[in-house]
Amino acid sequence: MEAEYTISEELFINANRLHFRKRENIHRRLAVIGGCFCILIFLLPEFLAPSWVMRLILCVLTMFLCLFGSIGVFFENSASSLRKRYQKLAAKESLTVRIRLENEGIRFFEKDGELLLRWEQIKKWKQNEHCVLVYRFPTFPLIISKSIADSGFDFPFLLETLCSKVGKAEYTSLKNTIQST
């Protein structure tokens, strides 16, 4: 079975939000780490930080570093940042993909060539309401649009096959995705 789809801006943003989903918790992690460092700074022996002013300055610097790291992660995954990335990518290459489900794996056809992703090469997969991300490498997912089910592609069979050959998927709700306006 074979289907063709185009990676739209909305699909690209939703896929990236799904891919970077765990990074959203980094704000809390950075706050906890900053708080722990502040406590440790106040518990420093006198010879390392002789005055309370020095300790207070170290705490403020620690909190600013955590805050700036948190803000950086937020802006990296913002919709406007992802839109800019999509526009740069779309200007460079065609984002139309054709896929075929085969016994050995999933075959992806693009303008520049093709890739057979064997079942045993798939490390993990994630899904939401809009797409499925298939990982050959931990940081680089291949995007499969769920809209191909409208063209007759047996999407439930693909999901069943992924479950049986790779394992259970991670799933996220609509709160982490955008919808077209």
Legacy VTK file of the C-alpha trace (Angstrom):
# vtk DataFile Version 3.0
C-alpha trace
ASCII
DATASET POLYDATA
POINTS 181 float
0.000 0.000 0.000
1.292 3.425 -0.967
0.377 7.054 -0.263
1.701 10.548 -0.905
1.558 13.619 1.323
3.138 17.036 1.630
4.671 18.207 4.879
2.725 21.415 5.462
3.692 24.182 7.846
1.070 23.029 10.342
2.266 19.422 10.150
5.902 20.538 10.533
5.086 22.570 13.654
2.999 19.778 15.181
5.706 17.212 14.459
8.398 19.387 16.034
6.259 20.052 19.089
5.760 16.302 19.447
9.484 15.671 18.933
10.537 18.272 21.519
7.712 17.468 23.943
9.990 16.409 26.793
11.935 19.660 26.577
8.877 21.519 27.837
9.549 20.117 31.305
12.997 21.681 31.304
11.591 24.908 32.794
10.688 23.069 35.999
13.962 21.167 36.004
15.988 24.349 35.646
14.038 25.988 38.493
14.703 23.005 40.766
18.382 22.917 39.809
18.689 26.661 40.400
16.989 26.352 43.795
19.291 23.495 44.793
22.365 25.465 43.784
21.137 28.461 45.792
20.720 26.283 48.875
24.189 24.819 48.349
25.656 28.297 47.928
24.215 29.397 51.273
25.607 26.250 52.886
29.122 26.894 51.542
31.834 27.061 54.152
33.049 30.496 55.172
36.388 30.189 53.351
34.697 29.648 49.920
32.158 32.478 50.205
33.214 34.701 53.080
30.259 37.107 53.072
26.499 36.946 52.702
26.718 39.476 49.876
28.963 37.134 47.897
26.537 34.259 48.475
23.584 36.411 47.441
25.374 37.440 44.218
26.126 33.769 43.418
22.441 32.883 43.990
21.225 35.685 41.724
23.686 34.662 38.995
22.556 31.034 39.285
18.891 31.973 38.976
19.591 34.241 35.967
21.430 31.421 34.187
18.497 29.065 34.814
16.016 31.717 33.663
17.922 32.447 30.440
18.232 28.720 29.674
14.503 28.309 30.197
13.684 31.284 27.961
15.990 29.933 25.249
14.183 26.585 25.198
10.823 28.367 25.066
11.786 30.499 22.056
13.462 27.611 20.233
10.149 25.738 20.130
7.817 28.690 19.648
5.445 28.611 16.676
7.091 31.638 15.044
10.557 30.076 15.304
9.280 26.797 13.851
7.504 28.673 11.020
10.783 30.371 10.079
12.557 27.000 10.069
9.817 25.516 7.886
10.008 28.392 5.385
13.780 27.989 5.083
13.416 24.251 4.592
10.561 24.586 2.074
12.581 27.091 0.060
15.478 24.615 -0.240
13.692 21.375 -1.067
10.416 19.723 -1.929
8.471 18.516 1.080
6.371 15.968 -0.769
6.860 12.412 0.476
5.506 9.119 -0.809
5.556 6.110 1.480
4.961 2.434 0.897
4.411 -0.176 3.569
6.428 -3.315 2.823
7.132 -6.576 4.650
10.672 -5.460 5.509
9.718 -1.950 6.651
8.547 1.452 5.460
9.890 2.797 2.170
10.071 6.596 1.849
10.297 8.180 -1.607
11.358 11.795 -2.001
12.511 13.916 -4.894
16.178 13.137 -4.196
15.885 9.407 -3.599
14.384 6.717 -1.469
14.954 5.092 1.908
13.877 1.694 3.161
13.519 1.960 6.910
13.583 -1.632 8.135
11.504 -2.533 11.173
14.595 -3.463 13.173
16.175 -0.049 12.411
13.304 1.856 14.023
14.409 2.843 17.535
11.089 4.317 18.707
7.999 6.073 17.447
5.625 8.738 18.693
2.218 9.870 17.565
-0.371 12.561 18.105
-3.598 13.458 16.319
-1.759 14.804 13.266
1.294 12.670 12.634
3.504 9.737 13.483
7.217 10.277 14.060
9.435 7.290 13.287
12.979 7.379 14.661
15.905 5.726 12.963
18.225 7.944 14.996
17.352 9.332 18.443
17.317 12.968 17.328
16.038 12.803 13.754
12.453 11.661 13.167
10.779 10.891 9.865
7.306 12.449 9.678
4.282 10.463 8.492
1.092 12.483 8.152
-2.092 10.879 9.429
-3.944 12.585 6.580
-2.870 9.748 4.263
-5.618 7.637 5.814
-8.071 9.810 3.820
-6.492 8.633 0.561
-7.079 4.963 1.358
-3.817 4.150 3.132
-4.402 1.516 5.823
-3.134 3.628 8.731
-4.442 1.343 11.498
-2.410 -1.481 9.953
0.717 0.700 10.018
0.119 1.499 13.706
-0.496 -2.165 14.537
2.676 -3.173 12.703
4.707 -0.513 14.511
3.310 -1.716 17.842
4.129 -5.343 17.127
7.574 -4.812 15.552
8.893 -1.791 17.484
6.856 -1.496 20.666
4.355 0.883 22.161
4.332 4.529 21.042
4.478 7.670 23.068
1.365 9.791 22.717
0.550 13.415 23.388
-2.693 15.344 23.451
-3.872 18.327 21.413
-2.556 20.814 23.976
0.928 20.377 22.466
-0.205 20.813 18.884
-1.531 23.699 16.845
-4.556 23.746 14.662
-4.903 25.723 11.467
-6.546 29.091 11.913
LINES 1 182
181 0 1 2 3 4 5 6 7 8 9 10 11 12 13 14 15 16 17 18 19 20 21 22 23 24 25 26 27 28 29 30 31 32 33 34 35 36 37 38 39 40 41 42 43 44 45 46 47 48 49 50 51 52 53 54 55 56 57 58 59 60 61 62 63 64 65 66 67 68 69 70 71 72 73 74 75 76 77 78 79 80 81 82 83 84 85 86 87 88 89 90 91 92 93 94 95 96 97 98 99 100 101 102 103 104 105 106 107 108 109 110 111 112 113 114 115 116 117 118 119 120 121 122 123 124 125 126 127 128 129 130 131 132 133 134 135 136 137 138 139 140 141 142 143 144 145 146 147 148 149 150 151 152 153 154 155 156 157 158 159 160 161 162 163 164 165 166 167 168 169 170 171 172 173 174 175 176 177 178 179 180
